[in-house]
Amino acid sequence: MGRDDKSSYECAFDAALYILQRQRVYCEPLTAVVLGSGLGAVAEAVEDPCTVDVEDIPHWPVPTAPGHAGCVVLGKLEGRPVVVMQGRIHCYEGHSIRRAAFPARVARMMGVRQYVATNASGGISAQMEPGTIAAVEDHINLMGDNPLAGPLDLRWDTQFPDLTHAYSPRLLKLRDRAADEAGVQLQRGVYAAFKGPSYETPAEIRMARMMGADLVGMSTVPEVIVANSMGLETAVLSCVANKAAGLSEKPLTESEVLSVMAESAYPLTAIIRGLMRELNREDNKAE
């Protein structure tokens, strides 16, 4: 991992320690929130933020994709200690699939219990119109690789994790409650992940649809697999930016993605803030 001979465990420890030591008042986050293309506005809701540039974090790959700021923000969201990652790493940027999942490993090393990711997607099924926010309930990995392939560190990995409930049923219910409270309609769907960076062909979209996919994108699945292997409760919110290839007359463009994501930032932030409140309520019941 990285440019040295350290293990991924040691690299994640270095990165987590560096981030946590930047705080004015030390507090371990309970929940990690990862922000996809154009969704950085969620970080603006963090209370008493401590912002760290990823270029300064040991071993951390710097994101280059449009709409990914490259910052890690520590603070509280609705009173819940969080770490918000503005921007993610993609395989299409030239990174291995293992490296693309590195932020999830750092989150685990920081002590988080839940890993909540967001992304931009293309809509395959008819109900996934641009602007729709969907709770991902399962995925299809069409990236041609798996981040757990190769040597594993059994100090934190399960070698053969069961992905039957890769997307936490409990967090699905809590997001439904959060969306209802915010007055936002929340769909559910299956996400198909391709490597990218080219958008999918109409034939690939027809294939994904026959396989049961409702959404398509180029990220997130590596993180979900790794988060599950480390025992994190995982959730994904997907914002539909456009209709998938072959389902619209318009050409697919990155500018369209970022424009729709900017419009989705407010309802998405409302759902995430509501989810933090629901998690706090659940934690209080358990005490």
Disulfide bonds with the S-S distance in Angstrom:
none
